[in-house]
């Protein structure tokens, strides 16, 4: 007897439902996408009991005839594709033909549809995958699909559904995503008879974002525009660095109008904020990628929330550079020369344009450092002659060297100015060093060690002066990179000649500037040894009670000592732990101290935050908040905890509402209280870059030693690091 058998259509549909129908939001996603593909201009979603009891999607699209309405529930029946070649250029949201068949196999489904100008509509009723009734019906043009009792015939799947609040959260997030992706369509979401979201047709994304998130969210957005037509066009908005989130829930990502959960795009977004946002903090984003259809595969998963890019690295670069450019336009970062050069190269500029642009950038760099216009003209002439030289490798090199020598010989030389016994200022020393450096930049470029030696020889001692000299080295390095690109030697290391040539080699006519003294030529200090690996987190049982603060490092860390050696204490993490324990004790005493606001502060919640508000409002009032739910999604803050600065109240409340996401909302109440207490402690604690008096440092250490876990903050990060005396002795190679 054969062991292999063909499954029945009903069983195959239930298996497919396990992939397509994960939860009520999965059903809503398929139905909303079908409505958008049908050309709907208005979509209404009605939900009861988190979608388990009822989920209805109504649209005014093109509708279906009776024959199409019956075929729609067959497996792999679709109007979106017809041949295998269509899979290479999918432009619609739905195309697999599995959704309606899978949904109908695990629920009671009613379809009512009508086409434009049709004599009558069609009503189809299916229960558990079996056709129950087909008859005429009356309705305007469009389609209404009602899904009742989801998983009524699959109890094993039904028991894995989350709470009503969790499922409502997912449904709200889904409708929000597609309302943002299609601002031209009106969306209405009703949850248990209460309207959760209403968005009229909008002219553009910015107007739709205002409808959903409010004016305050809009004020913190930066417009994004960039990418490349052959790889990915990037558009949308990102948040300014001051708008911080502790989760990625506020990141709305779309590829060709399709809502996706893509790690590659999310990671590229995070890389764009590198050095701007601290670890564990995420930006808000409304990012839209327009990718050529043949460059992206949306047929990776039946749920169609994952995509695969043919040139993933190029897409990552496009997103990162677009985000970085938006931050630079907002004044939050400065685009580096390397990033600009990559952008020019990606846009298809030829090597000559690349080089002239790079030389112009170097010339502007001299101007920013105070170099005269004569030097700018020299740099420009050198650039033009360099491009006009022979393009063969040998001729190019000889032409460049001859031009550079001619320019270097024609430079006017300034006699050294004697200052007697009065030492020159850093500004004068920097100007002298920059003039000398600029005059020979067109000659052989120096190495980093040469530039460092030049700074030391000039006598620049302040940190600012050394950073400016280092800027000269960075500008010259970009010039070298351009020459490498033109000669097809990208990535090859450019070695400079002797330091004497880099900083003042004698010219043929003997007219040379003062050279670096022989005693400092090529000299560089050896790197300092680091004992960072010797520092380790302190165990609770090893915390000493006799800790003496010595100094505050960078106004962020306390350097202290005890009997075993040196301690480094994070002042923010330490104060977080102190406040966290304090707030946890308030749960027993119920005596939270509040400060009333002179004028209540109001702000609008997002649809997802509004769904979470009722869950956490009672807990927030335990810690000293006084909140009032006004009409719609507006909330008023009338009082805040005594320890919390009033200007932090809104950020703290938004953070709590966003961290109470789908899965966590089903967690125990004790876990919810800990998250609220940890978030409140974080916003009320002493910040970094805040100077502390010795008495304040002593108070902070004493209170930290009496907490439940003095070595970590409420989020699990270390609060104290130790460097023992023995580790210090090993670092100095002492026996």
Secondary structure, DSSP 8 states (H G I E B T S, - for coil): --S-----HHHHHHHHHHHH-SSHHHHHHHHHHHHHHTT-SEEEEEEEGGGTSEEEEEE-S----HHHHHHTTSTT--SS--SGGGGGS--SS--SS-HHHHHHHTSEEEEEEE-TT-SSEEEEEEETTEEEEEEEE--SSEEEEEEESTTTT-HHHHTT---HHHHHHHHHHHHHHHHHH-TTSEEEEEETTEEEEEE---SSHHHHHHHHH-HHHHHTEEEEEEEETTTEEEEEEEE-TTS-BSSSTTEEEEETTEE---HHHHHHHHHHTTTTS-TT-B--EEEEEE--GGGEE--SSTT----EETTHHHHHHHHHHHHHHHHHHTTSS---HHHHHHHHHHTT--HHHHHHHHHHHHHHHHHHTT--HHHHHHHHHHHHHHHHS--SHHHHHHHHHHHHHHHHHHS--------TTS---HHHHHHHHHHHHHHTSSSS---HHHHHHHHHHHT--SHHHHHHHHHHHHHHHHHHHHHHHHTT-TT-------HHHHHH---TTS-------GGGTT---------GGG-EE--GGG--S--EEEEEETTTEEEEEETTEEEEEEHHHHHHHHHHHHHHHHHHH----EEEEEEEEEEE--HHHHHHHHHHHHHHHHTT-EEEE-STTEEEEEEEETTS-GGGHHHHHHHHHHHS-HHHHTS-HHHHHHHHHHHHHHHHS--SS----HHHHHHHHHHHTTSS-TTB-TTS-BSEEEEEHHHHHHHTT--
